[in-house]
Amino acid sequence: NSNGMYTGFIKVQLDLRRPITVKGGGAGGVKGQEAFYLPRGSINTLHISSTNTARQVIEALLRKFTVADNPAKFALFKRFSREDQ
């Protein structure tokens, strides 16, 4: 855009080492809250803009996975990879 802001999709790979607490939706699923380990390498895609902060991205991810844990317990890291690495 002419104002310098841009939007796009990012792919986030989750590598959580502790269990997370998930909010249940009832209706055949988990009721209340349940803690479990999310499989390592779980991937999700988010649509974000250049104005989003790291905290906003973390909060959006937690909402997508219906995680009830405090966003302050999480961090984002940028990882680069090449075909040979």
C-alpha positions in Angstrom: 0.0 0.0 0.0 1.0 3.6 -0.4 1.1 4.0 3.4 3.8 1.3 3.8 1.5 -1.2 5.5 1.3 -4.7 4.1 -0.7 -7.8 4.8 -0.1 -11.5 4.1 -0.1 -15.0 5.5 2.5 -16.5 7.8 2.9 -20.2 8.5 3.5 -20.9 12.1 5.0 -24.2 13.3 4.3 -24.9 17.0 7.0 -26.6 19.1 5.4 -26.5 22.5 7.2 -28.3 25.4 4.5 -28.0 28.0 0.9 -29.1 28.0 -1.7 -26.5 27.0 -5.2 -26.0 28.4 -7.9 -26.1 25.7 -11.4 -24.6 26.1 -14.2 -27.1 25.4 -17.1 -26.3 23.2 -19.4 -29.0 24.6 -21.7 -30.6 21.9 -19.9 -33.9 21.6 -16.5 -32.5 22.4 -14.6 -31.6 25.6 -16.7 -29.8 28.2 -14.9 -27.2 30.3 -11.2 -27.3 30.0 -8.7 -30.0 29.4 -4.9 -30.0 29.4 -2.9 -32.0 26.9 0.3 -31.9 24.8 -0.1 -30.5 21.4 1.8 -32.7 18.8 5.2 -31.2 18.0 5.3 -29.5 14.6 1.6 -28.6 14.5 1.3 -26.0 11.8 -1.3 -23.2 11.4 -1.6 -20.3 9.0 -2.5 -16.8 10.0 -3.4 -13.7 8.0 -1.6 -10.7 9.6 -0.5 -7.2 8.8 2.7 -5.4 9.3 1.1 -3.5 12.2 0.5 -6.7 14.2 2.7 -7.1 17.3 4.2 -10.4 18.4 1.6 -10.5 21.2 -1.3 -10.1 18.8 0.0 -12.9 16.7 0.3 -15.2 19.7 -3.2 -14.3 20.9 -4.6 -15.0 17.4 -2.9 -18.4 17.4 -4.2 -19.2 20.8 -7.7 -18.3 19.7 -7.4 -20.5 16.6 -6.4 -23.5 18.8 -9.0 -22.5 21.5 -6.1 -22.4 24.1 -7.1 -21.0 27.5 -3.5 -20.4 28.8 -2.1 -16.9 29.4 -0.5 -15.5 26.2 2.4 -14.3 28.3 3.6 -17.9 28.6 4.3 -18.1 24.9 7.0 -16.6 22.6 7.5 -16.3 18.8 10.8 -17.2 17.1 11.7 -16.6 13.5 13.3 -19.7 11.9 15.0 -19.8 8.6 15.5 -23.0 6.6 17.3 -23.9 3.4 16.9 -27.1 1.4 20.3 -28.4 2.7 19.5 -27.6 6.3 
